């Protein structure tokens, strides 16, 4: 697996994405890595992403699938 995430190659002026932007303090800071012929990302929701105890709200799930 690649050591440096794909998002770390983005120039600063393009690093404000809500999903992965390192220059956006409200970003989810998602990191993606090449693994042969696919990319792999891991995401651990924060407490503020929980709708009902132990369940992530559906909008976040849709966002992650779309991302």
N, CA, C, O and CB atoms as a CASP TS submission, in Angstrom:
PFRMAT TS
TARGET T0000
AUTHOR 0000-0000-0000
METHOD Language model
MODEL 1
PARENT N/A
ATOM      1  N   UNK     1       0.841  -1.174   0.000  1.00  0.00           N
ATOM      2  CA  UNK     1       0.000   0.000   0.000  1.00  0.00           C
ATOM      3  C   UNK     1       0.888   1.240   0.000  1.00  0.00           C
ATOM      4  O   UNK     1       1.976   1.249   0.577  1.00  0.00           O
ATOM      5  CB  UNK     1      -0.958  -0.004   1.215  1.00  0.00           C
ATOM      6  N   UNK     2       0.403   2.269  -0.652  1.00  0.00           N
ATOM      7  CA  UNK     2       1.118   3.538  -0.729  1.00  0.00           C
ATOM      8  C   UNK     2       1.226   4.165   0.661  1.00  0.00           C
ATOM      9  O   UNK     2       0.259   4.150   1.423  1.00  0.00           O
ATOM     10  CB  UNK     2       0.412   4.503  -1.705  1.00  0.00           C
ATOM     11  N   UNK     3       2.388   4.714   0.993  1.00  0.00           N
ATOM     12  CA  UNK     3       2.601   5.314   2.305  1.00  0.00           C
ATOM     13  C   UNK     3       1.996   6.713   2.374  1.00  0.00           C
ATOM     14  O   UNK     3       1.388   7.067   3.384  1.00  0.00           O
ATOM     15  CB  UNK     3       4.095   5.369   2.628  1.00  0.00           C
ATOM     16  N   UNK     4       2.150   7.512   1.323  1.00  0.00           N
ATOM     17  CA  UNK     4       1.642   8.877   1.293  1.00  0.00           C
ATOM     18  C   UNK     4       0.238   8.876   0.681  1.00  0.00           C
ATOM     19  O   UNK     4       0.055   8.367  -0.425  1.00  0.00           O
ATOM     20  CB  UNK     4       2.600   9.810   0.490  1.00  0.00           C
ATOM     21  N   UNK     5      -0.760   9.438   1.384  1.00  0.00           N
ATOM     22  CA  UNK     5      -2.119   9.441   0.831  1.00  0.00           C
ATOM     23  C   UNK     5      -2.212  10.299  -0.428  1.00  0.00           C
ATOM     24  O   UNK     5      -1.468  11.267  -0.587  1.00  0.00           O
ATOM     25  CB  UNK     5      -3.115   9.946   1.877  1.00  0.00           C
ATOM     26  N   UNK     6      -3.120   9.941  -1.309  1.00  0.00           N
ATOM     27  CA  UNK     6      -3.327  10.656  -2.565  1.00  0.00           C
ATOM     28  C   UNK     6      -3.565  12.141  -2.306  1.00  0.00           C
ATOM     29  O   UNK     6      -3.047  12.984  -3.038  1.00  0.00           O
ATOM     30  CB  UNK     6      -4.511  10.053  -3.338  1.00  0.00           C
ATOM     31  N   UNK     7      -4.338  12.470  -1.278  1.00  0.00           N
ATOM     32  CA  UNK     7      -4.695  13.855  -0.988  1.00  0.00           C
ATOM     33  C   UNK     7      -3.480  14.712  -0.636  1.00  0.00           C
ATOM     34  O   UNK     7      -3.525  15.932  -0.793  1.00  0.00           O
ATOM     35  CB  UNK     7      -5.694  13.901   0.146  1.00  0.00           C
ATOM     36  N   UNK     8      -2.408  14.104  -0.170  1.00  0.00           N
ATOM     37  CA  UNK     8      -1.210  14.866   0.174  1.00  0.00           C
ATOM     38  C   UNK     8      -0.453  15.354  -1.057  1.00  0.00           C
ATOM     39  O   UNK     8       0.475  16.153  -0.937  1.00  0.00           O
ATOM     40  CB  UNK     8      -0.293  14.024   1.031  1.00  0.00           C
ATOM     41  N   UNK     9      -0.839  14.884  -2.233  1.00  0.00           N
ATOM     42  CA  UNK     9      -0.239  15.368  -3.476  1.00  0.00           C
ATOM     43  C   UNK     9      -0.966  16.606  -4.007  1.00  0.00           C
ATOM     44  O   UNK     9      -0.447  17.288  -4.891  1.00  0.00           O
ATOM     45  CB  UNK     9      -0.253  14.262  -4.533  1.00  0.00           C
ATOM     46  N   UNK    10      -2.167  16.909  -3.477  1.00  0.00           N
ATOM     47  CA  UNK    10      -2.929  18.061  -3.943  1.00  0.00           C
ATOM     48  C   UNK    10      -2.206  19.350  -3.554  1.00  0.00           C
ATOM     49  O   UNK    10      -1.666  19.437  -2.450  1.00  0.00           O
ATOM     50  CB  UNK    10      -4.364  18.042  -3.361  1.00  0.00           C
ATOM     51  N   UNK    11      -2.183  20.356  -4.438  1.00  0.00           N
ATOM     52  CA  UNK    11      -1.594  21.638  -4.064  1.00  0.00           C
ATOM     53  C   UNK    11      -2.464  22.338  -3.009  1.00  0.00           C
ATOM     54  O   UNK    11      -3.661  22.066  -2.905  1.00  0.00           O
ATOM     55  CB  UNK    11      -1.426  22.540  -5.313  1.00  0.00           C
ATOM     56  N   UNK    12      -1.867  23.222  -2.245  1.00  0.00           N
ATOM     57  CA  UNK    12      -2.587  23.912  -1.160  1.00  0.00           C
ATOM     58  C   UNK    12      -3.866  24.587  -1.622  1.00  0.00           C
ATOM     59  O   UNK    12      -4.865  24.558  -0.903  1.00  0.00           O
ATOM     60  CB  UNK    12      -1.693  24.941  -0.525  1.00  0.00           C
ATOM     61  N   UNK    13      -3.862  25.199  -2.813  1.00  0.00           N
ATOM     62  CA  UNK    13      -5.052  25.917  -3.278  1.00  0.00           C
ATOM     63  C   UNK    13      -6.218  24.993  -3.620  1.00  0.00           C
ATOM     64  O   UNK    13      -7.338  25.464  -3.818  1.00  0.00           O
ATOM     65  CB  UNK    13      -4.703  26.747  -4.485  1.00  0.00           C
ATOM     66  N   UNK    14      -5.972  23.697  -3.692  1.00  0.00           N
ATOM     67  CA  UNK    14      -7.034  22.722  -3.966  1.00  0.00           C
ATOM     68  C   UNK    14      -7.325  21.829  -2.756  1.00  0.00           C
ATOM     69  O   UNK    14      -7.961  20.785  -2.898  1.00  0.00           O
ATOM     70  CB  UNK    14      -6.651  21.856  -5.162  1.00  0.00           C
ATOM     71  N   UNK    15      -6.872  22.226  -1.591  1.00  0.00           N
ATOM     72  CA  UNK    15      -6.981  21.365  -0.413  1.00  0.00           C
ATOM     73  C   UNK    15      -7.986  21.876   0.611  1.00  0.00           C
ATOM     74  O   UNK    15      -7.711  21.888   1.811  1.00  0.00           O
ATOM     75  CB  UNK    15      -5.635  21.224   0.240  1.00  0.00           C
ATOM     76  N   UNK    16      -9.163  22.304   0.126  1.00  0.00           N
ATOM     77  CA  UNK    16     -10.216  22.798   1.009  1.00  0.00           C
ATOM     78  C   UNK    16     -11.486  21.952   0.912  1.00  0.00           C
ATOM     79  O   UNK    16     -12.548  22.371   1.373  1.00  0.00           O
ATOM     80  CB  UNK    16     -10.534  24.248   0.679  1.00  0.00           C
ATOM     81  N   UNK    17     -11.381  20.788   0.326  1.00  0.00           N
ATOM     82  CA  UNK    17     -12.525  19.885   0.157  1.00  0.00           C
ATOM     83  C   UNK    17     -13.130  19.540   1.525  1.00  0.00           C
ATOM     84  O   UNK    17     -12.407  19.385   2.509  1.00  0.00           O
ATOM     85  CB  UNK    17     -12.094  18.587  -0.589  1.00  0.00           C
ATOM     86  N   UNK    18     -14.462  19.422   1.574  1.00  0.00           N
ATOM     87  CA  UNK    18     -15.124  19.059   2.825  1.00  0.00           C
ATOM     88  C   UNK    18     -14.821  17.617   3.223  1.00  0.00           C
ATOM     89  O   UNK    18     -14.866  17.276   4.405  1.00  0.00           O
ATOM     90  CB  UNK    18     -16.631  19.258   2.700  1.00  0.00           C
ATOM     91  N   UNK    19     -14.516  16.783   2.255  1.00  0.00           N
ATOM     92  CA  UNK    19     -14.219  15.388   2.567  1.00  0.00           C
ATOM     93  C   UNK    19     -12.781  15.134   2.950  1.00  0.00           C
ATOM     94  O   UNK    19     -12.503  14.400   3.898  1.00  0.00           O
ATOM     95  CB  UNK    19     -14.562  14.539   1.412  1.00  0.00           C
ATOM     96  N   UNK    20     -11.854  15.746   2.206  1.00  0.00           N
ATOM     97  CA  UNK    20     -10.447  15.391   2.413  1.00  0.00           C
ATOM     98  C   UNK    20      -9.511  16.581   2.590  1.00  0.00           C
ATOM     99  O   UNK    20      -8.305  16.394   2.750  1.00  0.00           O
ATOM    100  CB  UNK    20      -9.973  14.578   1.267  1.00  0.00           C
ATOM    101  N   UNK    21     -10.033  17.776   2.564  1.00  0.00           N
ATOM    102  CA  UNK    21      -9.180  18.960   2.569  1.00  0.00           C
ATOM    103  C   UNK    21      -8.364  19.164   3.833  1.00  0.00           C
ATOM    104  O   UNK    21      -8.914  19.348   4.919  1.00  0.00           O
ATOM    105  CB  UNK    21     -10.008  20.149   2.349  1.00  0.00           C
ATOM    106  N   UNK    22      -7.067  19.131   3.684  1.00  0.00           N
ATOM    107  CA  UNK    22      -6.192  19.326   4.842  1.00  0.00           C
ATOM    108  C   UNK    22      -6.204  20.778   5.313  1.00  0.00           C
ATOM    109  O   UNK    22      -5.831  21.060   6.452  1.00  0.00           O
ATOM    110  CB  UNK    22      -4.762  18.900   4.505  1.00  0.00           C
ATOM    111  N   UNK    23      -6.633  21.714   4.440  1.00  0.00           N
ATOM    112  CA  UNK    23      -6.684  23.130   4.806  1.00  0.00           C
ATOM    113  C   UNK    23      -8.089  23.575   5.222  1.00  0.00           C
ATOM    114  O   UNK    23      -8.341  24.771   5.369  1.00  0.00           O
ATOM    115  CB  UNK    23      -6.202  23.980   3.644  1.00  0.00           C
ATOM    116  N   UNK    24      -8.988  22.633   5.408  1.00  0.00           N
ATOM    117  CA  UNK    24     -10.349  22.927   5.850  1.00  0.00           C
ATOM    118  C   UNK    24     -10.518  22.329   7.242  1.00  0.00           C
ATOM    119  O   UNK    24     -10.580  21.109   7.391  1.00  0.00           O
ATOM    120  CB  UNK    24     -11.423  22.357   4.845  1.00  0.00           C
ATOM    121  N   UNK    25     -10.592  23.181   8.259  1.00  0.00           N
ATOM    122  CA  UNK    25     -10.655  22.671   9.634  1.00  0.00           C
ATOM    123  C   UNK    25     -11.921  21.858   9.906  1.00  0.00           C
ATOM    124  O   UNK    25     -11.942  21.071  10.852  1.00  0.00           O
ATOM    125  CB  UNK    25     -10.577  23.826  10.614  1.00  0.00           C
ATOM    126  N   UNK    26     -12.979  22.027   9.103  1.00  0.00           N
ATOM    127  CA  UNK    26     -14.217  21.267   9.297  1.00  0.00           C
ATOM    128  C   UNK    26     -14.298  20.039   8.394  1.00  0.00           C
ATOM    129  O   UNK    26     -15.303  19.327   8.388  1.00  0.00           O
ATOM    130  CB  UNK    26     -15.415  22.159   9.047  1.00  0.00           C
ATOM    131  N   UNK    27     -13.242  19.802   7.641  1.00  0.00           N
ATOM    132  CA  UNK    27     -13.179  18.647   6.747  1.00  0.00           C
ATOM    133  C   UNK    27     -13.177  17.349   7.548  1.00  0.00           C
ATOM    134  O   UNK    27     -12.815  17.329   8.724  1.00  0.00           O
ATOM    135  CB  UNK    27     -11.930  18.724   5.852  1.00  0.00           C
ATOM    136  N   UNK    28     -13.587  16.266   6.890  1.00  0.00           N
ATOM    137  CA  UNK    28     -13.493  14.936   7.516  1.00  0.00           C
ATOM    138  C   UNK    28     -12.062  14.400   7.445  1.00  0.00           C
ATOM    139  O   UNK    28     -11.749  13.399   8.090  1.00  0.00           O
ATOM    140  CB  UNK    28     -14.465  13.945   6.832  1.00  0.00           C
ATOM    141  N   UNK    29     -11.207  15.040   6.684  1.00  0.00           N
ATOM    142  CA  UNK    29      -9.795  14.661   6.531  1.00  0.00           C
ATOM    143  C   UNK    29      -9.630  13.198   6.103  1.00  0.00           C
ATOM    144  O   UNK    29      -8.783  12.472   6.624  1.00  0.00           O
ATOM    145  CB  UNK    29      -9.048  14.900   7.842  1.00  0.00           C
ATOM    146  N   UNK    30     -10.456  12.793   5.148  1.00  0.00           N
ATOM    147  CA  UNK    30     -10.389  11.441   4.607  1.00  0.00           C
ATOM    148  C   UNK    30      -9.087  11.289   3.814  1.00  0.00           C
ATOM    149  O   UNK    30      -8.699  12.187   3.067  1.00  0.00           O
ATOM    150  CB  UNK    30     -11.633  11.134   3.709  1.00  0.00           C
ATOM    151  N   UNK    31      -8.435  10.173   3.982  1.00  0.00           N
ATOM    152  CA  UNK    31      -7.207   9.861   3.254  1.00  0.00           C
ATOM    153  C   UNK    31      -7.433   8.597   2.433  1.00  0.00           C
ATOM    154  O   UNK    31      -8.006   7.624   2.923  1.00  0.00           O
ATOM    155  CB  UNK    31      -5.999   9.685   4.230  1.00  0.00           C
ATOM    156  N   UNK    32      -6.980   8.618   1.185  1.00  0.00           N
ATOM    157  CA  UNK    32      -7.119   7.474   0.280  1.00  0.00           C
ATOM    158  C   UNK    32      -5.738   6.998  -0.128  1.00  0.00           C
ATOM    159  O   UNK    32      -4.819   7.799  -0.300  1.00  0.00           O
ATOM    160  CB  UNK    32      -7.965   7.843  -0.972  1.00  0.00           C
ATOM    161  N   UNK    33      -5.600   5.690  -0.280  1.00  0.00           N
ATOM    162  CA  UNK    33      -4.321   5.080  -0.635  1.00  0.00           C
ATOM    163  C   UNK    33      -4.515   4.119  -1.796  1.00  0.00           C
ATOM    164  O   UNK    33      -5.524   3.417  -1.862  1.00  0.00           O
ATOM    165  CB  UNK    33      -3.706   4.347   0.576  1.00  0.00           C
ATOM    166  N   UNK    34      -3.552   4.084  -2.717  1.00  0.00           N
ATOM    167  CA  UNK    34      -3.574   3.103  -3.797  1.00  0.00           C
ATOM    168  C   UNK    34      -3.229   1.730  -3.239  1.00  0.00           C
ATOM    169  O   UNK    34      -2.292   1.583  -2.453  1.00  0.00           O
ATOM    170  CB  UNK    34      -2.591   3.497  -4.927  1.00  0.00           C
ATOM    171  N   UNK    35      -3.990   0.735  -3.650  1.00  0.00           N
ATOM    172  CA  UNK    35      -3.712  -0.658  -3.314  1.00  0.00           C
ATOM    173  C   UNK    35      -3.875  -1.467  -4.600  1.00  0.00           C
ATOM    174  O   UNK    35      -4.945  -2.013  -4.869  1.00  0.00           O
ATOM    175  CB  UNK    35      -4.667  -1.188  -2.165  1.00  0.00           C
ATOM    176  N   UNK    36      -2.833  -1.537  -5.367  1.00  0.00           N
ATOM    177  CA  UNK    36      -2.789  -2.186  -6.678  1.00  0.00           C
ATOM    178  C   UNK    36      -3.761  -1.508  -7.646  1.00  0.00           C
ATOM    179  O   UNK    36      -3.401  -0.498  -8.249  1.00  0.00           O
ATOM    180  CB  UNK    36      -3.121  -3.688  -6.549  1.00  0.00           C
ATOM    181  N   UNK    37      -4.981  -2.029  -7.815  1.00  0.00           N
ATOM    182  CA  UNK    37      -5.910  -1.504  -8.822  1.00  0.00           C
ATOM    183  C   UNK    37      -7.121  -0.806  -8.212  1.00  0.00           C
ATOM    184  O   UNK    37      -8.119  -0.593  -8.900  1.00  0.00           O
ATOM    185  CB  UNK    37      -6.380  -2.624  -9.716  1.00  0.00           C
ATOM    186  N   UNK    38      -7.050  -0.457  -6.966  1.00  0.00           N
ATOM    187  CA  UNK    38      -8.165   0.219  -6.311  1.00  0.00           C
ATOM    188  C   UNK    38      -7.640   1.161  -5.234  1.00  0.00           C
ATOM    189  O   UNK    38      -6.480   1.079  -4.831  1.00  0.00           O
ATOM    190  CB  UNK    38      -9.147  -0.806  -5.702  1.00  0.00           C
ATOM    191  N   UNK    39      -8.496   2.040  -4.785  1.00  0.00           N
ATOM    192  CA  UNK    39      -8.107   2.903  -3.671  1.00  0.00           C
ATOM    193  C   UNK    39      -8.816   2.435  -2.407  1.00  0.00           C
ATOM    194  O   UNK    39      -9.925   1.904  -2.459  1.00  0.00           O
ATOM    195  CB  UNK    39      -8.443   4.393  -3.973  1.00  0.00           C
ATOM    196  N   UNK    40      -8.163   2.638  -1.287  1.00  0.00           N
ATOM    197  CA  UNK    40      -8.688   2.231   0.013  1.00  0.00           C
ATOM    198  C   UNK    40      -8.734   3.467   0.913  1.00  0.00           C
ATOM    199  O   UNK    40      -7.771   4.230   0.992  1.00  0.00           O
ATOM    200  CB  UNK    40      -7.810   1.091   0.654  1.00  0.00           C
ATOM    201  N   UNK    41      -9.854   3.648   1.579  1.00  0.00           N
ATOM    202  CA  UNK    41      -9.998   4.721   2.572  1.00  0.00           C
ATOM    203  C   UNK    41     -10.648   4.133   3.811  1.00  0.00           C
ATOM    204  O   UNK    41     -11.478   3.227   3.723  1.00  0.00           O
ATOM    205  CB  UNK    41     -10.844   5.920   2.009  1.00  0.00           C
ATOM    206  N   UNK    42     -10.267   4.652   4.956  1.00  0.00           N
ATOM    207  CA  UNK    42     -10.880   4.253   6.219  1.00  0.00           C
ATOM    208  C   UNK    42     -11.457   5.502   6.864  1.00  0.00           C
ATOM    209  O   UNK    42     -10.855   6.574   6.806  1.00  0.00           O
ATOM    210  CB  UNK    42      -9.846   3.546   7.168  1.00  0.00           C
ATOM    211  N   UNK    43     -12.620   5.360   7.475  1.00  0.00           N
ATOM    212  CA  UNK    43     -13.272   6.498   8.105  1.00  0.00           C
ATOM    213  C   UNK    43     -13.879   6.051   9.429  1.00  0.00           C
ATOM    214  O   UNK    43     -14.620   5.070   9.477  1.00  0.00           O
ATOM    215  CB  UNK    43     -14.356   7.106   7.176  1.00  0.00           C
ATOM    216  N   UNK    44     -13.570   6.757  10.481  1.00  0.00           N
ATOM    217  CA  UNK    44     -14.142   6.491  11.792  1.00  0.00           C
ATOM    218  C   UNK    44     -14.982   7.705  12.173  1.00  0.00           C
ATOM    219  O   UNK    44     -14.428   8.779  12.407  1.00  0.00           O
ATOM    220  CB  UNK    44     -13.026   6.198  12.865  1.00  0.00           C
ATOM    221  N   UNK    45     -16.320   7.561  12.241  1.00  0.00           N
ATOM    222  CA  UNK    45     -17.169   8.715  12.541  1.00  0.00           C
ATOM    223  C   UNK    45     -16.910   9.266  13.946  1.00  0.00           C
ATOM    224  O   UNK    45     -16.574   8.538  14.880  1.00  0.00           O
ATOM    225  CB  UNK    45     -18.640   8.333  12.399  1.00  0.00           C
ATOM    226  N   UNK    46     -17.081  10.571  14.047  1.00  0.00           N
ATOM    227  CA  UNK    46     -16.963  11.245  15.339  1.00  0.00           C
ATOM    228  C   UNK    46     -18.300  11.153  16.068  1.00  0.00           C
ATOM    229  O   UNK    46     -19.320  10.807  15.471  1.00  0.00           O
ATOM    230  CB  UNK    46     -16.528  12.736  15.161  1.00  0.00           C
ATOM    231  N   UNK    47     -18.288  11.458  17.335  1.00  0.00           N
ATOM    232  CA  UNK    47     -19.515  11.429  18.139  1.00  0.00           C
ATOM    233  C   UNK    47     -20.601  12.320  17.540  1.00  0.00           C
ATOM    234  O   UNK    47     -21.785  11.987  17.605  1.00  0.00           O
ATOM    235  CB  UNK    47     -19.217  11.868  19.577  1.00  0.00           C
ATOM    236  N   UNK    48     -20.200  13.458  16.952  1.00  0.00           N
ATOM    237  CA  UNK    48     -21.188  14.385  16.377  1.00  0.00           C
ATOM    238  C   UNK    48     -21.828  13.820  15.108  1.00  0.00           C
ATOM    239  O   UNK    48     -22.790  14.407  14.613  1.00  0.00           O
ATOM    240  CB  UNK    48     -20.528  15.733  16.065  1.00  0.00           C
ATOM    241  N   UNK    49     -21.338  12.711  14.565  1.00  0.00           N
ATOM    242  CA  UNK    49     -21.909  12.080  13.378  1.00  0.00           C
ATOM    243  C   UNK    49     -22.932  11.002  13.720  1.00  0.00           C
ATOM    244  O   UNK    49     -23.464  10.343  12.826  1.00  0.00           O
ATOM    245  CB  UNK    49     -20.809  11.482  12.536  1.00  0.00           C
ATOM    246  N   UNK    50     -23.207  10.824  14.999  1.00  0.00           N
ATOM    247  CA  UNK    50     -24.133   9.779  15.443  1.00  0.00           C
ATOM    248  C   UNK    50     -25.541  10.357  15.575  1.00  0.00           C
ATOM    249  O   UNK    50     -25.742  11.384  16.223  1.00  0.00           O
ATOM    250  CB  UNK    50     -23.667   9.167  16.792  1.00  0.00           C
ATOM    251  N   UNK    51     -26.509   9.688  14.955  1.00  0.00           N
ATOM    252  CA  UNK    51     -27.900  10.130  15.036  1.00  0.00           C
ATOM    253  C   UNK    51     -28.585   9.493  16.250  1.00  0.00           C
ATOM    254  O   UNK    51     -29.119  10.192  17.112  1.00  0.00           O
ATOM    255  CB  UNK    51     -28.664   9.773  13.733  1.00  0.00           C
ATOM    256  N   UNK    52     -28.561   8.189  16.302  1.00  0.00           N
ATOM    257  CA  UNK    52     -29.114   7.410  17.403  1.00  0.00           C
ATOM    258  C   UNK    52     -27.954   6.600  17.951  1.00  0.00           C
ATOM    259  O   UNK    52     -27.080   6.193  17.185  1.00  0.00           O
ATOM    260  CB  UNK    52     -30.327   6.485  16.945  1.00  0.00           C
ATOM    261  N   UNK    53     -27.919   6.360  19.221  1.00  0.00           N
ATOM    262  CA  UNK    53     -26.789   5.668  19.840  1.00  0.00           C
ATOM    263  C   UNK    53     -26.276   4.505  18.991  1.00  0.00           C
ATOM    264  O   UNK    53     -26.977   3.519  18.766  1.00  0.00           O
ATOM    265  CB  UNK    53     -27.186   5.159  21.208  1.00  0.00           C
ATOM    266  N   UNK    54     -25.028   4.648  18.524  1.00  0.00           N
ATOM    267  CA  UNK    54     -24.394   3.591  17.750  1.00  0.00           C
ATOM    268  C   UNK    54     -24.707   3.594  16.265  1.00  0.00           C
ATOM    269  O   UNK    54     -24.224   2.724  15.540  1.00  0.00           O
ATOM    270  CB  UNK    54     -24.781   2.299  18.305  1.00  0.00           C
ATOM    271  N   UNK    55     -25.504   4.549  15.788  1.00  0.00           N
ATOM    272  CA  UNK    55     -25.897   4.575  14.379  1.00  0.00           C
ATOM    273  C   UNK    55     -25.502   5.916  13.761  1.00  0.00           C
ATOM    274  O   UNK    55     -25.868   6.975  14.270  1.00  0.00           O
ATOM    275  CB  UNK    55     -27.426   4.332  14.225  1.00  0.00           C
ATOM    276  N   UNK    56     -24.755   5.860  12.663  1.00  0.00           N
ATOM    277  CA  UNK    56     -24.347   7.070  11.945  1.00  0.00           C
ATOM    278  C   UNK    56     -25.531   7.566  11.123  1.00  0.00           C
ATOM    279  O   UNK    56     -26.278   6.767  10.557  1.00  0.00           O
ATOM    280  CB  UNK    56     -23.103   6.798  11.029  1.00  0.00           C
ATOM    281  N   UNK    57     -25.701   8.886  11.059  1.00  0.00           N
ATOM    282  CA  UNK    57     -26.827   9.427  10.300  1.00  0.00           C
ATOM    283  C   UNK    57     -26.660   9.145   8.807  1.00  0.00           C
ATOM    284  O   UNK    57     -25.542   9.116   8.293  1.00  0.00           O
ATOM    285  CB  UNK    57     -26.960  10.941  10.543  1.00  0.00           C
ATOM    286  N   UNK    58     -27.775   8.938   8.123  1.00  0.00           N
ATOM    287  CA  UNK    58     -27.780   8.505   6.726  1.00  0.00           C
ATOM    288  C   UNK    58     -27.096   9.449   5.764  1.00  0.00           C
ATOM    289  O   UNK    58     -26.516   8.997   4.776  1.00  0.00           O
ATOM    290  CB  UNK    58     -29.164   8.310   6.284  1.00  0.00           C
ATOM    291  N   UNK    59     -27.144  10.755   6.019  1.00  0.00           N
ATOM    292  CA  UNK    59     -26.500  11.713   5.129  1.00  0.00           C
ATOM    293  C   UNK    59     -25.000  11.500   5.062  1.00  0.00           C
ATOM    294  O   UNK    59     -24.397  11.666   4.002  1.00  0.00           O
ATOM    295  CB  UNK    59     -26.797  13.124   5.577  1.00  0.00           C
ATOM    296  N   UNK    60     -24.393  11.135   6.176  1.00  0.00           N
ATOM    297  CA  UNK    60     -22.956  10.872   6.195  1.00  0.00           C
ATOM    298  C   UNK    60     -22.638   9.608   5.396  1.00  0.00           C
ATOM    299  O   UNK    60     -21.658   9.557   4.654  1.00  0.00           O
ATOM    300  CB  UNK    60     -22.447  10.735   7.648  1.00  0.00           C
ATOM    301  N   UNK    61     -23.473   8.603   5.560  1.00  0.00           N
ATOM    302  CA  UNK    61     -23.257   7.357   4.808  1.00  0.00           C
ATOM    303  C   UNK    61     -23.340   7.630   3.309  1.00  0.00           C
ATOM    304  O   UNK    61     -22.506   7.143   2.546  1.00  0.00           O
ATOM    305  CB  UNK    61     -24.298   6.276   5.218  1.00  0.00           C
ATOM    306  N   UNK    62     -24.340   8.406   2.879  1.00  0.00           N
ATOM    307  CA  UNK    62     -24.475   8.761   1.470  1.00  0.00           C
ATOM    308  C   UNK    62     -23.261   9.551   0.989  1.00  0.00           C
ATOM    309  O   UNK    62     -22.763   9.314  -0.112  1.00  0.00           O
ATOM    310  CB  UNK    62     -25.756   9.571   1.243  1.00  0.00           C
ATOM    311  N   UNK    63     -22.788  10.482   1.804  1.00  0.00           N
ATOM    312  CA  UNK    63     -21.613  11.277   1.466  1.00  0.00           C
ATOM    313  C   UNK    63     -20.397  10.378   1.242  1.00  0.00           C
ATOM    314  O   UNK    63     -19.665  10.553   0.268  1.00  0.00           O
ATOM    315  CB  UNK    63     -21.322  12.302   2.574  1.00  0.00           C
ATOM    316  N   UNK    64     -20.183   9.423   2.136  1.00  0.00           N
ATOM    317  CA  UNK    64     -19.019   8.536   2.036  1.00  0.00           C
ATOM    318  C   UNK    64     -19.096   7.646   0.794  1.00  0.00           C
ATOM    319  O   UNK    64     -18.079   7.392   0.149  1.00  0.00           O
ATOM    320  CB  UNK    64     -18.907   7.667   3.294  1.00  0.00           C
ATOM    321  N   UNK    65     -20.284   7.179   0.464  1.00  0.00           N
ATOM    322  CA  UNK    65     -20.459   6.353  -0.741  1.00  0.00           C
ATOM    323  C   UNK    65     -20.188   7.186  -1.979  1.00  0.00           C
ATOM    324  O   UNK    65     -19.551   6.710  -2.920  1.00  0.00           O
ATOM    325  CB  UNK    65     -21.885   5.751  -0.802  1.00  0.00           C
ATOM    326  N   UNK    66     -20.664   8.427  -1.991  1.00  0.00           N
ATOM    327  CA  UNK    66     -20.478   9.316  -3.130  1.00  0.00           C
ATOM    328  C   UNK    66     -19.034   9.766  -3.252  1.00  0.00           C
ATOM    329  O   UNK    66     -18.539   9.999  -4.355  1.00  0.00           O
ATOM    330  CB  UNK    66     -21.388  10.524  -3.011  1.00  0.00           C
ATOM    331  N   UNK    67     -18.358   9.888  -2.115  1.00  0.00           N
ATOM    332  CA  UNK    67     -16.985  10.384  -2.104  1.00  0.00           C
ATOM    333  C   UNK    67     -16.093   9.449  -2.873  1.00  0.00           C
ATOM    334  O   UNK    67     -14.891   9.692  -2.982  1.00  0.00           O
ATOM    335  CB  UNK    67     -16.470  10.550  -0.675  1.00  0.00           C
TER
END
